[in-house]
Amino acid sequence: MNAFDLASKVADLRNSPVHDRLQKRLASFRGFSKKKDSEWFSELCFCILAANAKGKIAFDIQQELGCAGLLEKKQSEIRRCIQRHRHRFHNNKSRFIVEAREYAKIKQQVVPIIESNGTMVARKWLVDHIPGFGYKEASHFLRNVGFFDLAILDRHILNLMHEHGLLFERPASLTPKKYLKIEAKFFELAKKTNLAPGELDMYLWHMKTGQVLK
């Protein structure tokens, strides 16, 4: 298999009922331009929770705590909520969320960086400032609030790229240098499919999981 096979499978999905479901989700991401800081912070917390966990677990925790809970509840309360949903890293995740409150006005902080310097600079800022964020988590957050020009290189995407010959081997870990190198290959695939990287991610993720989450 090769990149053309993968691009062909994406084309098939775009001509299937999955397309409408994915477009609805992408439209919800675009809608974040009109949302408040508290909703952006909630999405930031979702991405903290989604690292090393299933997206459904992170989503359920986000929904139970709500915007107010993520901003106001004690760390012990957040930890118990995370534990109830069987997330393994309840101590670290609860601490990361509380520490991230320093950036509760995240929309006001990130959007000017994007407007002045672009999403790659904004991603680096997020990695440098948000507890628990690497390049994947920062890219995930930016996609979920409506910026689609970065790659979210989670295990599903890396596996697909490896299976279709885009990666010689699946990396055991991703340093920033490795991330950017693989991301460049992802960008090439995105061009072949005429999709923005953040959109392509949704199609590939569905291919691997059969789900449309975020």
C-alpha positions, -999 to 999 in steps of 0.1 A, spaced: 0 0 0 11 36 -5 0 72 -2 -22 70 -33 -42 40 -18 -47 60 14 -58 91 -6 -82 69 -25 -98 56 7 -102 92 19 -119 100 -14 -143 71 -9 -152 84 26 -159 119 12 -185 103 -10 -201 83 18 -226 93 46 -196 97 69 -188 129 50 -218 148 64 -211 136 100 -175 148 97 -185 181 82 -209 187 110 -182 182 136 -158 204 117 -184 231 116 -186 229 154 -149 235 155 -152 266 133 -179 279 156 -153 284 184 -145 318 169 -177 330 185 -173 312 218 -162 326 252 -129 320 269 -145 296 293 -154 273 264 -119 276 250 -105 267 284 -128 237 286 -115 225 252 -80 230 265 -88 207 294 -103 181 271 -70 180 252 -51 176 284 -74 147 294 -73 131 259 -36 126 260 -29 89 267 -66 81 270 -96 74 249 -113 105 235 -147 92 248 -133 91 284 -119 127 281 -152 139 266 -173 124 294 -151 140 321 -152 173 303 -190 171 301 -194 161 338 -172 189 351 -185 215 327 -168 249 321 -175 261 357 -161 229 373 -130 229 352 -123 265 362 -135 264 399 -135 229 414 -108 219 438 -81 196 425 -94 168 447 -129 170 432 -115 170 397 -93 140 406 -122 120 419 -142 127 387 -113 116 366 -110 84 387 -147 76 383 -143 76 345 -113 51 349 -87 75 335 -53 61 347 -35 94 352 -59 111 375 -33 127 397 -13 143 369 -44 153 349 -61 170 378 -29 189 386 -24 199 350 -60 213 348 -56 234 380 -22 247 369 -36 256 334 -61 280 351 -33 305 348 -43 306 312 -81 307 317 -83 336 292 -67 313 266 -87 327 236 -74 362 243 -39 348 246 -37 325 216 -57 343 189 -34 374 188 -4 350 184 -21 332 155 -31 365 138 5 379 142 27 349 137 6 319 126 -5 286 141 30 270 143 42 298 166 10 295 186 15 258 189 50 263 203 37 288 228 11 263 240 37 236 244 59 260 264 31 272 287 3 246 291 10 217 315 8 183 299 10 197 263 33 184 237 30 191 199 2 166 195 -19 180 223 -13 216 212 -22 207 176 -53 189 188 -65 220 207 -59 244 178 -78 221 155 -107 218 180 -110 256 182 -111 260 144 -75 261 131 -70 232 106 -35 236 93 -15 214 117 -13 176 120 -25 157 151 -1 127 151 -17 103 175 -12 65 175 -40 59 150 -26 84 125 9 71 129 -2 35 125 -21 44 92 9 63 79 31 33 87 7 8 72 6 27 39 43 32 36 45 68 46 67 59 76 95 34 75 88 25 111 64 37 137 83 59 162 83 48 198 82 84 209 79 118 192 105 145 199 97 179 184 122 172 156 105 139 147 71 154 150 79 181 125 95 156 101 65 133 101 41 163 100 57 174 67 48 139 52 13 144 66 11 178 48 20 161 15 -8 136 20 -32 164 28 -23 181 -5 -30 148 -24 -65 147 -8 -72 185 -12 -80 186 25 -66 208 53 -45 187 77 -70 191 105 -98 179 82 -78 149 69 -71 139 105 -109 134 110 -112 111 80 -81 91 89 -92 88 125 -126 75 114 -109 50 92 -91 36 122 -118 38 148 -151 41 130 -159 70 152 -165 108 148 -155 124 180 -130 153 184 
